[in-house]
Amino acid sequence: MLLLICAAQAMTVEETLLPYSVVGFEPGGVDAPPRGGELLTAGSRGQLALYNPVSAEVILLDGDHLVTATIDAVGVGSMAWDEHDRLLLYAPHRRELSLHGPDGVQLDVAELPDIVPPGGRVVIAAAEVFIVDVFGSRHRAARLDDGLLPPEGRTLVPGAGRVRWESEQRLLTVDGVHWPLPDAIKASGRLVGEDWLLIDQVLTESPIVATRAVALRETGERHSLPVDGRRYVPRGDVVLDEVGRLLYLDPRIDGLYLVRVSP
């Protein structure tokens, strides 16, 4: 593990190398982009899950980043741990949810209700399973008990519009708090937990120049995330760990780095 102190941003950064031989990497070619481990998902005991699209399997890691189990899984779009350390996989192209134990064994499987649109990401809140669309609205997909049960109550829980880009003023607004981005042509963002904001901004379009950062909502301190020099672009790579630290993936030449950021 490599420990860095980012004095200018008053944040502590820890880096752990995950070898590509463990988490997967494919260099790609003329018609296919490179790809590797993605969909980082953190559990309550420090355990992690990663999806390896190259070999179509989910990799379960313990708190020491050692592989404890693998799950054969094709087309995973999103994952989430529940409070009992069970892992929920969402395969949007099959409209399917599958529940797995800490050892990776499949416990149950269910189809999405017809009224729930495919796509988006899966989240678990108070033993309810939601599919969150691009607008932040939640769609009830299932209930968690000993297995996956049909949802109850109103299907759609509308989003609160917490994040929006105001192009004329060049402001990214989150819960009424304005983040000036004067150099941005366009920008987007999402909340990561309640303390962090993930910011993606495009500075010029020809050629495209983009930057990415996370910011602490209360203080405005920012930490830049890698954009250039990555071997591939992982999906779903920014999450919180069990104590509220920020986690993200950085694919480099020598392997996939798991980066932790603490205020």
N, C-alpha and C positions, 0 to 999 in steps of 0.2 A: 504494500500500500504506500502511495506517495502522498505526503501531506504538504499542502501549499497554503500560505497565508496571503490573501489578497488585501494588502494594506489600504490601497486606494479605495477599495469598496468595503472595507471592514468586514469581509466575509472569509470564512475558513473553507478551504476546498480539499477534499480527500479523493484520491483516485485509486481504483482497483482494476487491475488488468484481468480481463476474461479472455482466454485464448480463443481464436477462431476455431480451433480444432474441437472446442467444447460447445461454443454457441452458434457456430455455423457461419460460413461466408462463401459466396459465389461471385467471382469477378465480373460476370456478365460478358456481353459481346456487342456486336453491331446492332442487333435487334432487341437486346435485353439488358436492362440496367443492372448494376451490381446490387446484391442484397445480402442480408445477414440478420443476426439477432435483433429483435424489435419487440414492441408491445410490453415494455417493462411494467411489472405489476408487483407491488410491495405488500406483504402481509403484516399482521400485528406482532409477530415474534421475530421480525427481521428476515423472514424468508422472502425469496423473490421468485418470480416466474418470468420467463422470456419465451417468445415464440421464435423458432427457427424455421423460416419458410423454405429453406433449401431442402431440409430433410423432412419437412412437414411434421414437426413435433414440438411440444411444449416442454421446456426444461425447467425443473424445479431445483432451486438452490437454497441451501440453509444459510444461517447468519454468517458463516465463514466462507460463503460463496462456493461451496462444494456441491456437486450434483447429487441429489437424493433420489430423483425419479425422473422419468420422461413419459410423456403422453403422446401417442400417435394422434395427430389432429391436422386435418386439411382445411385450409381457408379460414383460419381463425382471424376474426376482425377485432376482438376486444376480450379482455379478461378482468376478473375481479375476485379477490379473496373475501370470504365472509368471516364472521366473528368466531366461527368454529374451525378456522384454518382449512376450510374447503374451498376449492378453486372452481369458479364458474367460467366456462368458455362460451363464447358467442360466435357462431359461424353464420354471417348474414346471408351468404348465397344459398344456404340450406334452410334459413330461418329457424335455426336450431340452437338451443341452449343445452349444455351438458355440465353436470355437477360431478366433481372429482374429490376424493379424499386427499389428505396430506401426503399419502403414498402414491398418488396419481391414479388409483383405481376408480373407474367410473361408477358413480352411485346412482345416477338418474339421468334421463334425457327427456327433453320436451320441445315441441314446436312452438314458435311464437303464435299468439292469437292473430287471426286474420286482420284484425283492425290495427295492429301495431305495424308501422312501416319498417321495412328492412333498412339496414345501414345504421350509422351512429355508433355509440359506444355503450357498453353495459355498465351499470352501477348498482350497488346494493346499499339500501338504506332501511334500517329497522326491519330486516328480514323480507323486504320487498325488492324485487328485481325490476329495474327500469331500463329502457333503451332511451338514451338521450340523443336527440337529433341536433342538427347543426345550428338550430335557433335556440338551443338550451331547454326546449320543452322535454318533459319526461313522459314516457309512455309505459304504463304498467304492463309487464310481460309475464310475471310469475310471482309466486310466494315461496319462500324457503322454509321448510320444516325438516322432516327426515329426508325429504326429497323435494322435487319441484312440483308445486301445486298451481292450479289456475289462479290468475289474479282476481282480486276483489276490489270493488269501488270504482270510481270514475277512471276511465282508461287514460285520458290525457290530463297531464298537469302542466299548464302553460309555463313557458320560461318567463323570467322576470325582466328580460332585456338588460342584463347586468353589464354587458360589454358591447360597446358600439364605437364605430369609427366615424368621426365628423370631418369629412374631407375638406370643406371650405375653411374651417378653423384649424385643421390638422391637429385634432385632439382625439385621443383614445379615452373614452369615458367608461369608468367602472364604478357602478353603484353611486353615480353622481360625482365621483372624484375624477378630475381632468388630468390627463397625462399629455403635456405638449410634446409633439414630435414634429418640429418645424421642418426637418429635412425629408420627411416621408411623403411619397406620392400616395401611398395607401398603406394601411396597417390593419392588423387584426390582433386579437388577444383572447385569452381565456384565463379564468381563475384556476389556480392550482391550490386546493385547500382554501382557506380564508385569508392567508397571509401573503401569498405570492401571486403575481400576475405574469403570465407568459406573453411576451410581446414579439410579434413578427412584423417587420416593416420593409417595404420596398423603397429604395432611395432613388434609383433611376431604372428605367425600363429598357434602354438600349445602350449598351448591354445591361441586362438585369443585374442590379446590385442590391442584395438583401442583407439585413442584419437580424439577429435574434438575441433576445435578452430576457432575463427574469428580473422582476423588481419587487422589493418589499413594499407592500401597500402603505404601511404607516410612515416609513421614513423616506421612501423613494429611492433607496440604494439599489443599484443595478449590478447584475453580473452577466457578462456577455457569454452567450452560448456559441459553440462552434458552428460555422456555416461552410466556409471554404476549407478545403483540405480533407474533408471526411471521405472515407472510401465508399460510403453509400449513405442514403438518407433513411434512417429508421422511423417507422411509424410509432406513435404512442410512446415517446421516449422520455417524457417529463412527468414525474409523479412525486408524491411525498412518501417518506419512509415512516416507520412506526413511531418516531419521536418528532415528526414534523420537519425533518430536514428535506431539502430538495434533492431529488435524484434525477440524473439524465444519462443518456448513452452518447458516447463519442467514439465512432469507428475510426481508428487510425491504422497506419501501415502495419504495426506489430500486433494489433488485436483490438478487441472492443473494450473500451474503458467505461467503467461504471463510476460516475462522478457524483459525490455528495457535497452539497453546499449548505453551510450553516451561517446564520447571521453573526 
